[in-house]
């Protein structure tokens, strides 16, 4: 086995997450010598011809994978989802001013800790926000684990104006995933849907035309930490620029100026390289895109992800006296499977015996405990099947 080879991992960490081995092998070589330049990909200028090619290729490959329409622009920006919480709020509020000459609150659909943090960050910046619903208020135990039916909250938005409405499509901590976009938002032409797809981007087909902005941090499903991809309506970019041309109005309306490195029109105008883009990180992302295209694209990946989720949930549901499944089956995540043990004192043993089989990364988030199996794109069906069989065996051995 060469130094670039490895035993295929069975790693279920939520992020940074497992990446395809062939992607990492290619990236390792390119880190030493990229395109026979005698320099590694991380050493070249971010404005060089080779770096520009990486940026443009990444955009092109993503467009193919997601069928991004011409109405939308693709760009990349430093930081992760937390950076996006603030940049989305200031940019979208500015865009609303550019479109209407006034302000409206940002609306938030809170279904887990990440959408909760997104609203808190916008409020911390003293931007006007409104929590359209908090799913804990619809739960008998006051916890995250379900998404209320639209009939229970859609009246909250009738007749109201919003600069945007934000949702996190897949909550990694609590294992909750929106199966579809809310129809009552889709039916509102005057509402821009802003979505965090960090942990389920490229796991399933989505209709990009329905979104105002999509944000996706790389480190959960498509790359390394430190870079985030954005897909945005071109009309929103135009509205931001229009508002920024009237600084006096923004000041009068108390809309904060977006830091220049996170100003979407500026980033787009400079092809994601206004400041020094982490080109090695983007290169790995593009290698992931290329790998997906070679293996049937998002459609094929979605079939595999459906199979993986079915295997694991079926195994856990088959042991109802042993495993507690806290998420409503109607909104269970296909990326992050969360569960706990009903019998106390076995958590450490579960992790120990799993590790002995080289099943790792299963410890739940510190805020909720229990276990979490993140079955992102790079996790194989074979790995998930191995975990499912272990979970079944462990339950049988420790039920009495």
VMD Tcl script that draws the C-alpha trace (Angstrom):
set ca {
  {0.00 0.00 0.00}
  {1.45 3.37 -1.03}
  {1.38 6.43 1.19}
  {-1.53 7.78 -0.84}
  {-3.62 4.65 -0.28}
  {-5.83 4.00 2.72}
  {-8.28 1.43 3.97}
  {-11.70 2.75 3.04}
  {-13.06 4.40 6.21}
  {-16.44 3.83 7.82}
  {-16.62 7.36 9.21}
  {-19.92 8.95 10.20}
  {-18.72 12.32 11.50}
  {-21.00 15.30 10.87}
  {-18.32 17.67 9.64}
  {-15.59 17.92 8.71}
  {-16.78 14.80 6.98}
  {-15.44 11.93 4.93}
  {-14.47 12.66 1.33}
  {-13.97 10.24 -1.57}
  {-10.51 8.69 -1.37}
  {-9.83 9.21 -5.08}
  {-10.56 12.93 -4.66}
  {-8.07 13.22 -1.81}
  {-5.43 11.27 -3.72}
  {-5.69 13.62 -6.70}
  {-5.70 16.66 -4.40}
  {-2.60 15.40 -2.57}
  {-0.66 15.20 -5.81}
  {-1.90 18.61 -6.92}
  {-0.82 20.12 -3.62}
  {2.78 19.27 -4.58}
  {2.71 19.97 -8.31}
  {-0.35 21.30 -10.10}
  {-0.55 21.06 -13.90}
  {3.24 20.53 -14.04}
  {3.79 24.11 -12.88}
  {6.42 23.07 -10.39}
  {4.18 24.64 -7.74}
  {1.32 23.25 -5.70}
  {-2.27 24.38 -6.20}
  {-2.16 26.19 -2.86}
  {0.87 28.24 -3.89}
  {-0.36 29.81 -7.10}
  {-1.80 33.32 -7.32}
  {-5.56 33.48 -6.84}
  {-5.74 35.72 -9.90}
  {-3.55 33.57 -12.13}
  {-4.85 31.85 -15.25}
  {-4.74 28.46 -13.51}
  {-6.64 29.67 -10.45}
  {-9.25 31.39 -12.62}
  {-9.69 28.12 -14.48}
  {-10.37 26.31 -11.19}
  {-12.99 28.91 -10.24}
  {-14.70 28.81 -13.63}
  {-14.62 25.01 -13.85}
  {-16.11 24.71 -10.36}
  {-18.96 27.02 -11.31}
  {-19.58 25.14 -14.57}
  {-19.59 21.71 -12.92}
  {-21.93 22.87 -10.16}
  {-24.28 24.35 -12.76}
  {-24.42 20.99 -14.52}
  {-25.02 19.04 -11.34}
  {-27.85 21.25 -10.11}
  {-29.18 22.52 -13.46}
  {-28.66 26.09 -12.26}
  {-30.75 28.39 -14.49}
  {-29.37 31.51 -16.17}
  {-31.42 33.61 -13.77}
  {-28.97 32.66 -11.01}
  {-25.29 33.34 -10.37}
  {-22.80 31.01 -8.65}
  {-19.98 32.26 -6.44}
  {-17.71 31.14 -3.61}
  {-16.82 32.97 -0.42}
  {-14.52 32.40 2.53}
  {-15.98 31.18 5.81}
  {-18.72 28.70 6.60}
  {-22.36 28.72 7.52}
  {-21.83 31.01 10.49}
  {-20.30 33.64 8.20}
  {-23.29 33.18 5.96}
  {-25.72 33.94 8.79}
  {-24.51 37.54 8.88}
  {-23.73 38.08 5.20}
  {-27.12 36.76 4.11}
  {-28.94 39.03 6.54}
  {-27.16 42.24 5.57}
  {-27.11 41.54 1.82}
  {-30.77 40.51 1.65}
  {-31.94 43.42 3.75}
  {-29.97 45.73 1.45}
  {-31.50 44.05 -1.60}
  {-34.99 44.66 -0.23}
  {-34.21 48.34 0.17}
  {-32.97 48.41 -3.41}
  {-36.20 46.82 -4.63}
  {-38.72 48.71 -2.48}
  {-37.06 51.76 -0.93}
  {-37.99 50.54 2.53}
  {-37.24 47.71 4.96}
  {-39.04 44.59 6.14}
  {-37.99 41.97 8.68}
  {-36.20 38.80 7.79}
  {-38.46 35.85 8.54}
  {-37.06 32.66 10.08}
  {-38.45 29.13 10.16}
  {-36.71 27.66 13.20}
  {-36.48 23.86 13.11}
  {-33.16 23.26 14.89}
  {-30.06 24.85 16.34}
  {-28.66 26.14 13.04}
  {-31.74 28.06 11.96}
  {-31.98 29.31 15.55}
  {-28.38 30.58 15.40}
  {-29.02 32.21 12.03}
  {-31.89 34.28 13.46}
  {-29.88 35.15 16.56}
  {-27.00 36.46 14.46}
  {-29.25 38.66 12.33}
  {-30.86 40.03 15.50}
  {-27.41 40.59 17.05}
  {-26.59 42.82 14.08}
  {-29.68 44.83 15.05}
  {-31.52 43.83 11.91}
  {-35.26 43.37 12.14}
  {-36.19 39.68 12.39}
  {-39.33 37.66 12.97}
  {-39.51 34.02 13.98}
  {-42.41 32.80 11.85}
  {-42.44 29.60 13.87}
  {-40.25 27.72 16.32}
  {-40.89 24.00 15.95}
  {-40.26 23.39 19.67}
  {-43.54 25.14 20.42}
  {-45.36 22.47 18.41}
  {-43.62 19.57 20.16}
  {-45.12 17.87 23.21}
  {-41.69 17.78 24.88}
  {-40.64 21.24 23.75}
  {-37.75 19.87 21.69}
  {-36.60 19.96 18.09}
  {-37.59 16.86 16.16}
  {-40.48 17.78 13.91}
  {-41.67 20.36 11.39}
  {-45.22 21.61 11.92}
  {-47.66 21.22 9.07}
  {-48.07 24.36 6.99}
  {-51.67 24.66 8.13}
  {-50.35 25.38 11.62}
  {-48.21 28.38 10.68}
  {-48.88 29.65 7.15}
  {-51.44 32.16 8.50}
  {-48.50 33.84 10.25}
  {-47.18 35.18 6.95}
  {-50.43 36.23 5.28}
  {-50.46 39.90 4.43}
  {-46.95 40.41 5.81}
  {-43.87 41.62 4.00}
  {-40.42 40.12 4.50}
  {-37.05 41.06 3.09}
  {-36.45 37.28 2.92}
  {-37.56 34.06 4.62}
  {-34.81 31.78 5.87}
  {-34.77 28.04 6.53}
  {-32.12 25.42 7.14}
  {-33.10 22.51 4.92}
  {-31.19 19.95 6.96}
  {-30.49 20.40 10.66}
  {-27.37 18.34 11.33}
  {-27.60 18.42 15.13}
  {-31.22 17.33 15.45}
  {-31.56 15.19 12.31}
  {-34.49 17.15 10.87}
  {-34.80 17.72 7.12}
  {-37.40 19.58 5.09}
  {-38.75 17.02 2.55}
  {-39.92 19.86 0.27}
  {-40.05 23.63 0.34}
  {-43.15 25.06 2.04}
  {-45.81 25.65 -0.61}
  {-47.07 28.80 1.08}
  {-43.63 30.34 0.50}
  {-43.37 29.10 -3.06}
  {-46.72 30.74 -3.80}
  {-45.46 34.15 -2.67}
  {-43.70 35.88 -5.57}
  {-42.75 38.73 -3.24}
  {-40.77 36.54 -0.82}
  {-37.20 35.49 -1.50}
  {-36.54 32.03 -0.06}
  {-33.07 31.88 1.50}
  {-31.89 28.38 2.37}
  {-28.94 26.81 4.13}
  {-28.15 23.56 2.30}
  {-24.77 23.01 3.95}
  {-25.37 19.40 4.90}
  {-27.60 18.16 2.08}
  {-26.30 20.03 -0.97}
  {-25.94 17.64 -3.92}
  {-27.61 14.82 -1.98}
  {-30.87 15.20 -3.88}
  {-32.39 17.13 -6.75}
  {-33.72 20.61 -6.02}
  {-35.40 23.20 -8.21}
  {-32.97 26.11 -8.04}
  {-35.46 28.51 -9.64}
  {-37.54 28.49 -6.44}
  {-34.75 29.97 -4.33}
  {-33.55 33.53 -3.93}
  {-30.29 32.37 -2.34}
  {-28.77 29.00 -1.50}
  {-25.83 28.82 0.87}
  {-23.78 25.67 1.47}
  {-20.68 25.33 3.62}
  {-18.26 22.86 2.10}
  {-17.12 20.74 5.02}
  {-20.19 18.55 5.47}
  {-20.86 17.08 2.05}
  {-18.63 18.58 -0.65}
  {-15.18 19.54 0.59}
  {-12.97 21.03 3.27}
  {-13.83 23.68 5.84}
  {-13.15 27.31 4.99}
  {-15.23 27.90 1.88}
  {-18.94 28.29 1.14}
  {-20.78 28.17 -2.17}
  {-23.65 30.48 -2.97}
  {-26.30 30.41 -5.67}
  {-28.18 33.67 -5.97}
  {-30.75 35.32 -8.20}
  {-29.13 37.91 -10.42}
  {-32.01 40.27 -9.67}
  {-31.03 40.24 -5.98}
  {-27.49 41.24 -6.91}
  {-28.88 44.14 -8.95}
  {-31.08 45.27 -6.06}
  {-28.13 45.22 -3.65}
  {-26.10 47.39 -6.03}
  {-29.01 49.80 -6.46}
  {-29.36 50.23 -2.71}
  {-25.62 50.65 -2.16}
  {-25.67 53.51 -4.66}
  {-27.92 55.36 -2.20}
  {-25.88 55.24 0.99}
  {-27.93 58.04 2.59}
  {-31.11 55.96 2.35}
  {-29.42 52.90 3.89}
  {-28.18 55.07 6.74}
  {-31.62 56.58 7.23}
  {-33.16 53.10 7.40}
  {-30.44 51.85 9.78}
  {-29.37 49.06 7.42}
  {-25.76 48.15 8.25}
  {-23.13 48.22 5.53}
  {-21.93 44.72 4.58}
  {-18.15 44.23 5.01}
  {-16.57 44.50 1.59}
  {-15.24 40.92 1.48}
  {-18.80 39.64 2.00}
  {-20.61 42.07 -0.27}
  {-22.21 39.75 -2.81}
  {-22.09 42.02 -5.90}
  {-18.42 42.79 -5.25}
  {-17.57 39.10 -4.80}
  {-19.42 38.20 -8.01}
  {-17.90 41.08 -9.99}
  {-14.44 39.82 -9.01}
  {-15.25 36.18 -9.85}
  {-14.99 35.09 -6.20}
  {-11.43 36.44 -5.99}
  {-11.82 39.97 -4.60}
  {-9.63 38.74 -1.74}
  {-7.46 35.61 -1.67}
  {-9.80 32.70 -2.23}
  {-8.54 29.41 -0.68}
  {-7.97 27.87 -4.10}
  {-6.85 24.47 -2.79}
  {-10.12 24.17 -0.88}
  {-12.07 25.12 -3.98}
  {-10.08 22.66 -6.08}
  {-11.11 19.82 -3.76}
  {-14.72 20.96 -4.04}
  {-14.45 20.87 -7.83}
  {-12.88 17.40 -7.71}
  {-15.95 16.29 -5.72}
  {-18.19 17.86 -8.38}
  {-16.31 16.04 -11.15}
  {-16.47 12.77 -9.24}
  {-20.25 13.11 -8.90}
  {-20.65 13.87 -12.60}
  {-18.66 10.74 -13.51}
  {-20.89 8.60 -11.32}
  {-24.29 9.64 -12.62}
  {-24.72 13.05 -11.04}
  {-27.19 14.06 -8.36}
  {-29.89 11.71 -9.64}
  {-27.72 8.62 -9.03}
  {-26.46 10.01 -5.73}
  {-30.02 10.55 -4.54}
  {-30.83 6.88 -5.23}
  {-27.83 5.78 -3.16}
  {-28.74 8.15 -0.34}
  {-32.31 6.86 -0.28}
  {-30.97 3.32 -0.04}
  {-28.55 4.20 2.77}
  {-31.21 5.97 4.81}
  {-33.64 3.07 4.34}
  {-31.06 0.53 5.50}
  {-30.18 2.36 8.69}
  {-33.62 3.59 9.71}
  {-35.10 0.13 9.08}
  {-32.52 -1.46 11.38}
  {-33.05 1.06 14.17}
  {-36.86 1.04 13.88}
  {-36.80 -2.76 14.14}
  {-35.59 -2.41 17.75}
  {-38.19 -0.02 19.25}
  {-37.59 -1.22 22.81}
  {-33.89 -0.47 22.56}
  {-33.44 2.58 20.32}
  {-35.22 5.87 20.75}
  {-35.85 7.69 17.45}
  {-36.60 11.32 18.38}
  {-37.42 12.68 14.92}
  {-40.86 12.57 13.31}
  {-40.61 10.07 10.41}
  {-42.15 12.68 8.07}
  {-39.04 14.87 8.37}
  {-36.22 12.49 9.19}
  {-32.93 13.56 7.71}
  {-31.37 11.33 5.08}
  {-27.99 12.84 5.92}
  {-27.89 12.81 9.74}
  {-29.53 9.90 11.54}
  {-29.91 10.64 15.27}
  {-30.87 8.14 17.95}
  {-30.39 7.35 21.64}
  {-30.40 4.20 23.74}
  {-33.36 3.58 26.01}
  {-31.22 1.56 28.40}
  {-28.87 3.69 30.49}
  {-25.16 3.04 30.92}
  {-24.48 1.58 27.48}
  {-23.45 4.65 25.47}
  {-19.72 4.26 25.98}
  {-19.89 0.55 25.26}
  {-21.79 1.20 22.02}
  {-19.06 3.57 20.83}
  {-16.29 1.20 21.99}
  {-17.69 -1.83 20.20}
  {-18.44 0.21 17.10}
  {-14.86 1.54 17.06}
  {-13.55 -2.03 17.31}
  {-15.28 -2.62 13.97}
  {-13.81 0.66 12.67}
  {-17.20 2.36 12.74}
  {-16.30 5.85 13.94}
  {-17.67 9.39 14.26}
  {-20.93 8.24 15.85}
  {-21.07 10.35 19.00}
  {-24.01 12.73 19.03}
  {-23.64 16.50 19.21}
  {-22.64 17.70 22.68}
  {-25.90 19.67 23.02}
  {-28.18 16.63 22.61}
  {-26.03 13.58 23.39}
  {-26.81 10.11 22.08}
  {-25.62 9.15 18.64}
  {-25.55 10.59 15.16}
  {-24.64 8.76 11.98}
  {-23.95 11.24 9.21}
  {-24.37 9.34 5.97}
  {-23.21 11.97 3.50}
  {-22.54 11.33 -0.18}
  {-19.04 9.93 0.36}
  {-20.20 7.32 2.89}
  {-20.76 4.06 1.03}
  {-23.78 1.78 1.10}
  {-21.45 -0.90 2.43}
  {-20.45 1.27 5.40}
  {-24.06 1.98 6.26}
  {-24.97 -1.70 5.96}
  {-22.11 -2.56 8.31}
  {-23.36 -0.02 10.85}
  {-26.95 -1.26 10.56}
  {-25.87 -4.85 11.23}
  {-23.82 -3.76 14.22}
  {-26.76 -1.79 15.65}
  {-29.02 -4.82 15.29}
  {-26.48 -7.12 16.94}
  {-25.80 -4.69 19.78}
  {-29.51 -4.36 20.55}
  {-29.99 -8.15 20.68}
  {-26.98 -8.64 22.96}
  {-27.94 -5.93 25.46}
  {-31.73 -5.97 25.53}
  {-31.99 -8.02 28.74}
}
mol new
graphics top color blue
foreach p $ca { graphics top sphere $p radius 0.5 }
foreach p [lrange $ca 0 end-1] q [lrange $ca 1 end] { graphics top cylinder $p $q radius 0.2 }
display resetview
